[in-house]
Amino acid sequence: INAEYGVSTTNKMLKLVIFATFIALAACHLCLLSPHQRGTLDGINQEAATDCFLRAAPCGGRPLSAPVERIPDSKNTTVIFQKNLNHWNAANPGSFVVSVLLPGSVDFKPLATIPDTNTPSLTLYLVDVMIPRADHATLRVEYNTNSAPGTFYQCADIAVGNV
């Protein structure tokens, strides 16, 4: 875990342990674990799994789907993603951006930006964000490497409120 963005509650730690158990050996580029990314996580325990090597903006080429998770509104939500392969560029470090697309919007609204550091492949990141109420929103995590092979995208379809 990247200590700078560490876990502060028992509930978050339990969530991390559960996800870490399922993906302990994963090695690819970027996987969105919670909420669950669009599509599957097939091959997650293999280096460069196809489901985590998505480079087409805005959501890796994966189509919109029904919400996979309902999140309480007015509370921080923990987004868990994994840097599956370290593409850190010392001369021009990249970043991870967590953003949301709300109904009626055309642009993703940034919620958090995490600088890329020379953390090893398989590093899990936990980021607390506040997502506005929406019946159907798209949460996106992008890994801007500032080096080849470029930017990776993962999206999850969520609903926020009335939990």
Contacts in CASP RR format, 6 or more apart in sequence:
PFRMAT RR
TARGET T0000
AUTHOR 0000-0000-0000
METHOD contacts of the structure
MODEL  1
INAEYGVSTTNKMLKLVIFATFIALAACHLCLLSPHQRGTLDGINQEAAT
DCFLRAAPCGGRPLSAPVERIPDSKNTTVIFQKNLNHWNAANPGSFVVSV
LLPGSVDFKPLATIPDTNTPSLTLYLVDVMIPRADHATLRVEYNTNSAPG
TFYQCADIAVGNV
1 7 0 8 1.000
1 16 0 8 1.000
1 123 0 8 1.000
1 124 0 8 1.000
1 125 0 8 1.000
1 126 0 8 1.000
2 114 0 8 1.000
2 117 0 8 1.000
2 119 0 8 1.000
2 123 0 8 1.000
2 124 0 8 1.000
2 125 0 8 1.000
5 114 0 8 1.000
5 125 0 8 1.000
5 126 0 8 1.000
5 127 0 8 1.000
6 126 0 8 1.000
7 13 0 8 1.000
7 16 0 8 1.000
7 126 0 8 1.000
12 78 0 8 1.000
12 126 0 8 1.000
15 34 0 8 1.000
15 78 0 8 1.000
15 80 0 8 1.000
16 80 0 8 1.000
16 124 0 8 1.000
16 126 0 8 1.000
19 33 0 8 1.000
19 34 0 8 1.000
19 80 0 8 1.000
19 124 0 8 1.000
20 124 0 8 1.000
22 44 0 8 1.000
23 31 0 8 1.000
23 33 0 8 1.000
23 41 0 8 1.000
23 44 0 8 1.000
23 45 0 8 1.000
23 82 0 8 1.000
24 45 0 8 1.000
25 45 0 8 1.000
26 44 0 8 1.000
26 45 0 8 1.000
26 46 0 8 1.000
26 49 0 8 1.000
26 52 0 8 1.000
26 82 0 8 1.000
26 84 0 8 1.000
26 122 0 8 1.000
27 46 0 8 1.000
27 47 0 8 1.000
27 48 0 8 1.000
27 49 0 8 1.000
27 84 0 8 1.000
27 85 0 8 1.000
27 121 0 8 1.000
27 122 0 8 1.000
28 44 0 8 1.000
28 46 0 8 1.000
28 47 0 8 1.000
28 48 0 8 1.000
28 49 0 8 1.000
28 51 0 8 1.000
28 52 0 8 1.000
28 53 0 8 1.000
28 84 0 8 1.000
28 85 0 8 1.000
29 48 0 8 1.000
29 52 0 8 1.000
29 53 0 8 1.000
29 83 0 8 1.000
29 84 0 8 1.000
29 85 0 8 1.000
29 87 0 8 1.000
29 143 0 8 1.000
29 152 0 8 1.000
30 52 0 8 1.000
30 54 0 8 1.000
30 81 0 8 1.000
30 82 0 8 1.000
30 83 0 8 1.000
30 84 0 8 1.000
30 96 0 8 1.000
30 141 0 8 1.000
30 142 0 8 1.000
30 143 0 8 1.000
30 152 0 8 1.000
30 153 0 8 1.000
30 154 0 8 1.000
31 37 0 8 1.000
31 41 0 8 1.000
31 44 0 8 1.000
31 49 0 8 1.000
31 51 0 8 1.000
31 52 0 8 1.000
31 81 0 8 1.000
31 82 0 8 1.000
31 84 0 8 1.000
31 154 0 8 1.000
32 79 0 8 1.000
32 80 0 8 1.000
32 81 0 8 1.000
32 139 0 8 1.000
32 141 0 8 1.000
32 154 0 8 1.000
32 155 0 8 1.000
32 156 0 8 1.000
33 41 0 8 1.000
33 80 0 8 1.000
33 81 0 8 1.000
33 82 0 8 1.000
33 124 0 8 1.000
34 69 0 8 1.000
34 78 0 8 1.000
34 79 0 8 1.000
34 80 0 8 1.000
35 68 0 8 1.000
35 69 0 8 1.000
35 71 0 8 1.000
35 79 0 8 1.000
35 139 0 8 1.000
35 156 0 8 1.000
35 158 0 8 1.000
36 68 0 8 1.000
36 69 0 8 1.000
36 156 0 8 1.000
37 51 0 8 1.000
37 62 0 8 1.000
37 154 0 8 1.000
37 155 0 8 1.000
37 156 0 8 1.000
38 59 0 8 1.000
38 62 0 8 1.000
38 63 0 8 1.000
38 65 0 8 1.000
38 154 0 8 1.000
38 155 0 8 1.000
38 156 0 8 1.000
38 157 0 8 1.000
39 51 0 8 1.000
39 62 0 8 1.000
39 65 0 8 1.000
40 51 0 8 1.000
41 49 0 8 1.000
41 51 0 8 1.000
41 52 0 8 1.000
42 49 0 8 1.000
42 50 0 8 1.000
42 51 0 8 1.000
43 49 0 8 1.000
43 50 0 8 1.000
43 51 0 8 1.000
44 51 0 8 1.000
44 52 0 8 1.000
47 84 0 8 1.000
47 85 0 8 1.000
48 84 0 8 1.000
48 85 0 8 1.000
49 84 0 8 1.000
52 82 0 8 1.000
52 84 0 8 1.000
52 152 0 8 1.000
52 154 0 8 1.000
53 152 0 8 1.000
54 60 0 8 1.000
54 61 0 8 1.000
54 62 0 8 1.000
54 152 0 8 1.000
54 153 0 8 1.000
54 154 0 8 1.000
55 149 0 8 1.000
55 150 0 8 1.000
55 151 0 8 1.000
55 152 0 8 1.000
55 153 0 8 1.000
56 153 0 8 1.000
57 151 0 8 1.000
57 153 0 8 1.000
58 101 0 8 1.000
58 108 0 8 1.000
58 140 0 8 1.000
58 153 0 8 1.000
58 155 0 8 1.000
59 138 0 8 1.000
59 140 0 8 1.000
59 153 0 8 1.000
59 154 0 8 1.000
59 155 0 8 1.000
60 153 0 8 1.000
60 154 0 8 1.000
60 155 0 8 1.000
61 153 0 8 1.000
62 155 0 8 1.000
64 138 0 8 1.000
64 157 0 8 1.000
65 157 0 8 1.000
66 136 0 8 1.000
66 157 0 8 1.000
67 135 0 8 1.000
67 136 0 8 1.000
67 157 0 8 1.000
67 158 0 8 1.000
67 159 0 8 1.000
68 156 0 8 1.000
68 157 0 8 1.000
68 158 0 8 1.000
69 156 0 8 1.000
69 158 0 8 1.000
69 159 0 8 1.000
70 158 0 8 1.000
70 159 0 8 1.000
70 160 0 8 1.000
70 161 0 8 1.000
70 162 0 8 1.000
70 163 0 8 1.000
71 77 0 8 1.000
71 131 0 8 1.000
71 158 0 8 1.000
71 159 0 8 1.000
71 160 0 8 1.000
71 161 0 8 1.000
71 163 0 8 1.000
72 160 0 8 1.000
72 161 0 8 1.000
72 163 0 8 1.000
73 131 0 8 1.000
73 132 0 8 1.000
73 133 0 8 1.000
73 160 0 8 1.000
73 161 0 8 1.000
73 162 0 8 1.000
73 163 0 8 1.000
74 130 0 8 1.000
75 130 0 8 1.000
76 128 0 8 1.000
76 129 0 8 1.000
76 130 0 8 1.000
77 128 0 8 1.000
77 129 0 8 1.000
77 130 0 8 1.000
77 131 0 8 1.000
78 126 0 8 1.000
78 127 0 8 1.000
78 128 0 8 1.000
79 98 0 8 1.000
79 112 0 8 1.000
79 126 0 8 1.000
79 127 0 8 1.000
79 128 0 8 1.000
79 129 0 8 1.000
79 139 0 8 1.000
79 141 0 8 1.000
80 124 0 8 1.000
80 125 0 8 1.000
80 126 0 8 1.000
81 96 0 8 1.000
81 124 0 8 1.000
81 125 0 8 1.000
81 127 0 8 1.000
81 141 0 8 1.000
81 154 0 8 1.000
82 122 0 8 1.000
82 123 0 8 1.000
82 124 0 8 1.000
82 125 0 8 1.000
83 96 0 8 1.000
83 116 0 8 1.000
83 119 0 8 1.000
83 121 0 8 1.000
83 122 0 8 1.000
83 123 0 8 1.000
83 125 0 8 1.000
83 143 0 8 1.000
84 121 0 8 1.000
84 122 0 8 1.000
85 121 0 8 1.000
86 118 0 8 1.000
86 119 0 8 1.000
86 120 0 8 1.000
86 121 0 8 1.000
86 123 0 8 1.000
87 116 0 8 1.000
87 143 0 8 1.000
87 145 0 8 1.000
87 147 0 8 1.000
87 149 0 8 1.000
87 150 0 8 1.000
88 94 0 8 1.000
88 116 0 8 1.000
88 117 0 8 1.000
88 118 0 8 1.000
88 119 0 8 1.000
88 145 0 8 1.000
89 116 0 8 1.000
89 145 0 8 1.000
89 146 0 8 1.000
89 147 0 8 1.000
90 118 0 8 1.000
92 146 0 8 1.000
92 147 0 8 1.000
93 115 0 8 1.000
93 116 0 8 1.000
93 117 0 8 1.000
93 146 0 8 1.000
94 115 0 8 1.000
94 116 0 8 1.000
94 144 0 8 1.000
94 145 0 8 1.000
94 146 0 8 1.000
95 113 0 8 1.000
95 114 0 8 1.000
95 115 0 8 1.000
95 116 0 8 1.000
95 144 0 8 1.000
96 113 0 8 1.000
96 114 0 8 1.000
96 116 0 8 1.000
96 125 0 8 1.000
96 127 0 8 1.000
96 141 0 8 1.000
96 142 0 8 1.000
96 143 0 8 1.000
96 144 0 8 1.000
97 110 0 8 1.000
97 112 0 8 1.000
97 113 0 8 1.000
97 114 0 8 1.000
97 140 0 8 1.000
97 141 0 8 1.000
97 142 0 8 1.000
97 144 0 8 1.000
98 110 0 8 1.000
98 111 0 8 1.000
98 112 0 8 1.000
98 113 0 8 1.000
98 114 0 8 1.000
98 127 0 8 1.000
98 129 0 8 1.000
98 139 0 8 1.000
98 140 0 8 1.000
98 141 0 8 1.000
99 108 0 8 1.000
99 109 0 8 1.000
99 110 0 8 1.000
99 111 0 8 1.000
99 139 0 8 1.000
99 140 0 8 1.000
99 142 0 8 1.000
100 108 0 8 1.000
100 109 0 8 1.000
100 111 0 8 1.000
100 129 0 8 1.000
100 131 0 8 1.000
100 132 0 8 1.000
100 137 0 8 1.000
100 138 0 8 1.000
100 139 0 8 1.000
100 140 0 8 1.000
101 107 0 8 1.000
101 108 0 8 1.000
101 109 0 8 1.000
101 137 0 8 1.000
101 138 0 8 1.000
101 140 0 8 1.000
102 109 0 8 1.000
102 132 0 8 1.000
102 134 0 8 1.000
102 137 0 8 1.000
103 134 0 8 1.000
103 135 0 8 1.000
103 136 0 8 1.000
103 137 0 8 1.000
108 138 0 8 1.000
108 140 0 8 1.000
111 129 0 8 1.000
111 130 0 8 1.000
111 131 0 8 1.000
112 127 0 8 1.000
112 128 0 8 1.000
112 129 0 8 1.000
114 125 0 8 1.000
114 127 0 8 1.000
116 143 0 8 1.000
116 144 0 8 1.000
116 145 0 8 1.000
116 146 0 8 1.000
131 137 0 8 1.000
131 139 0 8 1.000
131 158 0 8 1.000
131 160 0 8 1.000
132 160 0 8 1.000
133 160 0 8 1.000
133 161 0 8 1.000
134 158 0 8 1.000
134 159 0 8 1.000
134 160 0 8 1.000
134 161 0 8 1.000
135 159 0 8 1.000
136 157 0 8 1.000
136 158 0 8 1.000
136 159 0 8 1.000
137 157 0 8 1.000
137 158 0 8 1.000
137 159 0 8 1.000
137 160 0 8 1.000
138 155 0 8 1.000
138 156 0 8 1.000
138 157 0 8 1.000
138 158 0 8 1.000
139 155 0 8 1.000
139 156 0 8 1.000
139 157 0 8 1.000
139 158 0 8 1.000
140 153 0 8 1.000
140 154 0 8 1.000
140 155 0 8 1.000
141 153 0 8 1.000
141 154 0 8 1.000
141 155 0 8 1.000
142 151 0 8 1.000
142 152 0 8 1.000
142 153 0 8 1.000
142 154 0 8 1.000
143 151 0 8 1.000
143 152 0 8 1.000
144 150 0 8 1.000
144 151 0 8 1.000
145 151 0 8 1.000
145 152 0 8 1.000
END
